[in-house]
Amino acid sequence: MNKVIIISFLCLLGHNSWASMRDFQTTRLNSTAGTGVASILASEAALLNPASSAFFQGNSFSYQASSPKLKDQSPNRVSQNNKFSSRAQSQGLFVSDYSGPVKGGLAYLRQVENKFEREKFVLHGASASNKETAIGASYGYERLKEPVSSSNRHQINHFLNIGVTHIVAQRTILGLVVKDALKTVTDGQAVKAGIQQGLSDNILLLADVGFQGKKSFSKTYEWNTALQLTLFDDFFLRAGLSYDELHQYRSKGWGFAWMGPKLGLEFAQRFSTALAKNTYLYENERIIDTSLSAFVSF
């Protein structure tokens, strides 16, 4: 009996089925596979590059919801009785105020995934030093609840991200962000840079690259790329690819959005597979994240 327990435990170690949940992604970020460090974004400024909020006017509110589903379930998951949770979901509320000299907002995020639960509050703000350049910061307070088997189930984490956005020309924007600048979370600090290039009035090309300095570049780099097409002035089609050695995922996404003067709706799907065995996915399994969001500007 002891041998059976030991072998089962070693099998779980070999796959690390308790690897933590993934980062929260908005509908737009799911459609672009996480690309957008250099984009001028509203809700995503709380998660990606806080500096971009400096270039907005007015106020906005958005609600984001995403649900992951497991595809191509591995026989090993069944044999080890490691069920994929049917409760998995992500929800986010974003409120932004762009009327003052310092523009920003507040976000509330809630996630349930892989037997983990996370609540996070993010406060972000940015100011433009001139018409082309802005710097911003975001502070995140996180409450993390780990699975029952964990020896340290309840954790509190703090994050500080610092970002810069620079408009080079009408069609060219550069972005840079330092995540977890104070190094408060193990393996949390990373640097990510991006570019947004307009190929025409209706086509945008986006690309990001990032890395973590504590380990060798080959083990912690990531890249993202995406394309956005504008149709009829207020309808957008997006698609993206990403490869992330740090978190060990490869993904692709697609989506569309309608953005009116006061209201907006978005839909996206993101397809992810694991690069190694230190995620909670088994070999050949896929996660499909389906996201919806609604925007109100006022």
C-alpha positions as CSV (number, residue, x, y, z in Angstrom):
1,M,0.0,0.0,0.0
2,N,2.8,2.4,0.9
3,K,4.4,1.7,-2.5
4,V,1.2,2.6,-4.3
5,I,1.0,5.9,-2.4
6,I,4.6,6.8,-3.2
7,I,4.3,6.0,-6.9
8,S,1.1,8.0,-7.1
9,F,2.8,10.9,-5.4
10,L,5.8,10.8,-7.8
11,C,3.4,10.7,-10.8
12,L,1.8,13.9,-9.6
13,L,5.2,15.5,-9.0
14,G,6.2,14.6,-12.6
15,H,3.2,16.5,-13.9
16,N,2.8,19.2,-11.2
17,S,-1.0,19.1,-11.4
18,W,-1.2,21.9,-8.7
19,A,0.6,24.5,-10.8
20,S,-1.2,27.8,-10.2
21,M,-3.8,29.5,-12.3
22,R,-3.0,31.7,-15.3
23,D,-3.1,35.5,-15.3
24,F,-6.4,37.3,-15.9
25,Q,-7.0,38.2,-19.5
26,T,-9.6,40.6,-20.9
27,T,-11.6,39.8,-24.0
28,R,-9.4,41.9,-26.1
29,L,-6.2,40.3,-24.8
30,N,-7.6,36.9,-25.4
31,S,-8.3,37.9,-29.0
32,T,-4.7,39.1,-29.5
33,A,-3.1,36.3,-27.5
34,G,-2.0,38.8,-24.9
35,T,-0.4,41.3,-27.3
36,G,-0.8,45.0,-26.6
37,V,2.0,46.6,-24.6
38,A,2.2,49.5,-27.1
39,S,-1.6,49.9,-27.7
40,I,-3.7,52.7,-26.3
41,L,-6.1,50.7,-24.3
42,A,-8.7,51.5,-21.6
43,S,-9.5,48.5,-19.4
44,E,-6.2,46.7,-20.3
45,A,-4.2,49.6,-18.9
46,A,-4.8,48.1,-15.4
47,L,-3.3,44.8,-16.5
48,L,-0.7,45.5,-19.2
49,N,0.8,49.0,-19.6
50,P,-0.7,51.6,-17.2
51,A,0.9,54.5,-19.2
52,S,-1.6,54.1,-22.1
53,S,-4.5,55.5,-20.0
54,A,-2.9,59.0,-20.2
55,F,-4.1,59.4,-23.8
56,F,-7.8,58.8,-23.2
57,Q,-10.6,61.4,-22.6
58,G,-13.8,61.0,-20.6
59,N,-14.8,58.1,-18.4
60,S,-15.6,54.4,-19.0
61,F,-16.9,51.2,-17.4
62,S,-16.5,47.7,-18.6
63,Y,-17.5,44.2,-17.5
64,Q,-15.4,41.2,-18.6
65,A,-16.3,37.5,-18.3
66,S,-14.3,34.5,-19.5
67,S,-14.9,30.7,-19.2
68,P,-12.2,28.1,-19.9
69,K,-13.1,24.6,-21.3
70,L,-10.8,21.6,-21.5
71,K,-10.4,19.8,-24.9
72,D,-8.7,16.6,-25.8
73,Q,-8.7,15.3,-22.2
74,S,-5.7,13.1,-21.4
75,P,-6.3,9.5,-20.2
76,N,-3.8,10.2,-17.4
77,R,-6.1,12.9,-16.0
78,V,-8.9,10.3,-15.7
79,S,-6.6,7.6,-14.3
80,Q,-5.3,10.0,-11.6
81,N,-8.8,11.3,-10.8
82,N,-7.6,14.9,-11.4
83,K,-10.8,16.4,-12.8
84,F,-10.8,19.7,-14.6
85,S,-13.0,22.0,-12.5
86,S,-16.4,22.9,-14.0
87,R,-16.4,26.0,-11.8
88,A,-13.5,27.6,-13.7
89,Q,-14.3,31.2,-14.7
90,S,-12.9,34.8,-14.7
91,Q,-14.8,38.0,-14.1
92,G,-13.6,41.6,-14.1
93,L,-15.0,45.1,-13.5
94,F,-13.1,48.1,-14.7
95,V,-13.9,51.8,-14.0
96,S,-11.8,54.5,-15.5
97,D,-11.6,58.3,-15.1
98,Y,-9.8,60.2,-17.8
99,S,-11.0,63.7,-16.9
100,G,-8.1,64.9,-14.7
101,P,-4.4,65.6,-15.2
102,V,-3.6,62.1,-13.8
103,K,-5.8,59.6,-15.7
104,G,-6.5,56.0,-14.5
105,G,-8.9,53.8,-12.8
106,L,-9.8,50.8,-10.6
107,A,-10.3,47.2,-11.5
108,Y,-11.7,44.3,-9.5
109,L,-10.8,40.8,-10.8
110,R,-12.1,37.4,-9.6
111,Q,-10.9,34.0,-10.9
112,V,-11.6,30.4,-10.1
113,E,-9.3,27.9,-11.9
114,N,-7.4,24.6,-11.2
115,K,-8.8,24.5,-7.6
116,F,-7.3,28.0,-7.0
117,E,-9.3,31.2,-6.2
118,R,-8.0,34.7,-6.7
119,E,-9.4,38.1,-5.9
120,K,-7.4,41.2,-7.1
121,F,-7.8,44.9,-6.9
122,V,-5.8,47.1,-9.2
123,L,-5.4,50.9,-9.0
124,H,-3.6,52.5,-11.9
125,G,-2.8,56.0,-13.1
126,A,-0.8,57.8,-15.7
127,S,0.3,61.3,-16.8
128,A,1.6,62.6,-20.1
129,S,4.9,64.6,-20.0
130,N,4.1,65.9,-23.5
131,K,1.9,65.0,-26.4
132,E,4.0,62.0,-27.3
133,T,5.2,60.4,-24.0
134,A,3.4,59.2,-20.9
135,I,4.5,57.3,-17.8
136,G,2.2,55.3,-15.5
137,A,2.0,52.9,-12.6
138,S,-0.4,50.3,-11.3
139,Y,-0.7,48.8,-7.8
140,G,-2.3,45.4,-7.3
141,Y,-3.5,43.8,-4.1
142,E,-4.2,40.1,-4.4
143,R,-5.8,37.5,-2.2
144,L,-5.0,34.0,-3.3
145,K,-6.7,30.8,-2.0
146,E,-4.8,27.6,-2.9
147,P,-6.2,24.0,-3.0
148,V,-7.1,22.2,0.2
149,S,-3.9,20.1,0.1
150,S,-1.7,23.2,0.2
151,S,0.2,23.9,3.5
152,N,-0.2,27.7,2.9
153,R,-3.7,28.1,1.5
154,H,-4.3,31.8,2.1
155,Q,-1.8,34.2,0.7
156,I,-1.7,38.0,0.2
157,N,0.4,39.5,-2.6
158,H,1.3,43.0,-3.7
159,F,2.4,44.2,-7.1
160,L,3.8,47.4,-8.6
161,N,4.0,47.7,-12.4
162,I,5.6,50.7,-14.1
163,G,5.0,51.5,-17.8
164,V,6.0,54.0,-20.5
165,T,4.1,54.7,-23.8
166,H,5.7,56.8,-26.6
167,I,4.0,57.9,-29.8
168,V,6.7,58.0,-32.4
169,A,4.5,59.0,-35.3
170,Q,0.8,58.8,-36.3
171,R,1.0,55.1,-37.0
172,T,3.9,54.0,-34.7
173,I,3.7,53.6,-31.0
174,L,6.2,52.1,-28.6
175,G,5.6,50.7,-25.1
176,L,7.6,49.3,-22.2
177,V,6.5,47.9,-18.9
178,V,8.3,46.5,-15.8
179,K,6.1,44.0,-14.0
180,D,6.5,43.6,-10.2
181,A,9.1,46.3,-10.1
182,L,9.6,45.9,-6.3
183,K,10.2,42.1,-6.6
184,T,7.6,41.2,-4.1
185,V,6.6,37.9,-5.7
186,T,8.9,35.0,-6.5
187,D,9.5,34.9,-10.3
188,G,7.1,37.8,-10.7
189,Q,9.4,40.4,-12.1
190,A,9.6,40.7,-15.9
191,V,10.2,43.3,-18.6
192,K,8.1,43.6,-21.7
193,A,8.4,45.9,-24.7
194,G,6.0,46.3,-27.6
195,I,5.3,48.1,-30.9
196,Q,2.1,49.0,-32.6
197,Q,2.5,49.8,-36.3
198,G,-0.2,51.0,-38.6
199,L,0.2,49.4,-42.0
200,S,-2.7,51.4,-43.4
201,D,-5.8,53.3,-42.1
202,N,-7.5,50.0,-41.4
203,I,-4.7,47.5,-40.5
204,L,-2.7,47.4,-37.3
205,L,0.3,45.1,-36.6
206,L,1.2,44.5,-33.0
207,A,4.2,42.8,-31.5
208,D,5.6,42.3,-27.9
209,V,8.6,40.6,-26.5
210,G,9.4,40.0,-22.8
211,F,11.8,38.3,-20.5
212,Q,12.7,37.7,-16.8
213,G,16.2,38.7,-15.7
214,K,16.7,36.1,-12.9
215,K,17.1,33.2,-15.2
216,S,18.6,32.6,-18.7
217,F,16.8,34.4,-21.5
218,S,16.1,31.1,-23.3
219,K,14.0,29.8,-20.3
220,T,12.0,33.0,-19.6
221,Y,11.4,34.8,-22.9
222,E,8.0,35.3,-24.4
223,W,6.7,36.9,-27.6
224,N,3.3,37.9,-28.9
225,T,2.1,39.2,-32.2
226,A,-1.4,40.2,-33.5
227,L,-3.2,41.8,-36.3
228,Q,-6.3,44.1,-36.2
229,L,-8.5,45.0,-39.1
230,T,-11.0,47.9,-38.9
231,L,-14.3,47.5,-40.9
232,F,-17.0,50.2,-41.2
233,D,-15.1,52.5,-38.7
234,D,-16.6,50.8,-35.6
235,F,-16.2,47.0,-36.2
236,F,-12.9,45.3,-35.5
237,L,-11.5,41.8,-36.3
238,R,-8.4,40.6,-34.3
239,A,-6.1,37.6,-34.3
240,G,-2.9,36.8,-32.4
241,L,-0.2,34.3,-31.5
242,S,1.9,33.9,-28.4
243,Y,4.8,31.7,-27.1
244,D,5.6,32.0,-23.4
245,E,8.6,30.1,-22.0
246,L,8.1,31.8,-18.5
247,H,4.6,30.4,-17.9
248,Q,5.0,27.5,-20.3
249,Y,2.1,28.1,-22.7
250,R,1.6,28.5,-26.4
251,S,-1.6,30.1,-27.6
252,K,-3.5,31.6,-30.4
253,G,-6.6,33.8,-30.3
254,W,-9.2,35.5,-32.4
255,G,-12.1,37.8,-31.8
256,F,-14.2,40.8,-33.0
257,A,-15.6,44.0,-31.5
258,W,-18.1,46.6,-32.1
259,M,-17.3,50.0,-30.6
260,G,-20.0,52.7,-30.8
261,P,-19.8,56.3,-29.4
262,K,-21.2,55.2,-26.0
263,L,-21.5,51.4,-26.0
264,G,-19.2,48.6,-27.1
265,L,-19.3,44.7,-27.2
266,E,-16.4,42.2,-27.7
267,F,-16.1,38.5,-28.2
268,A,-13.0,36.4,-28.3
269,Q,-11.6,32.8,-28.0
270,R,-8.1,31.8,-27.0
271,F,-6.7,28.3,-27.6
272,S,-3.7,27.3,-25.3
273,T,-1.5,24.3,-25.0
274,A,1.3,23.6,-22.6
275,L,5.0,23.7,-23.5
276,A,6.2,21.5,-20.6
277,K,4.9,19.5,-17.7
278,N,5.0,22.2,-15.0
279,T,1.6,23.5,-15.9
280,Y,-1.7,21.8,-14.9
281,L,-2.4,20.7,-18.5
282,Y,-1.4,17.2,-19.5
283,E,0.2,16.3,-22.8
284,N,-1.9,17.2,-25.9
285,E,-4.6,18.9,-23.8
286,R,-6.0,22.3,-24.8
287,I,-7.8,25.0,-23.0
288,I,-10.3,27.1,-24.9
289,D,-11.1,30.4,-23.2
290,T,-14.3,32.1,-24.4
291,S,-14.7,35.7,-23.5
292,L,-17.4,38.4,-23.6
293,S,-17.2,42.0,-22.6
294,A,-19.4,45.1,-22.6
295,F,-18.3,48.8,-22.4
296,V,-20.0,52.0,-21.5
297,S,-18.5,55.5,-22.1
298,F,-19.8,58.5,-20.3
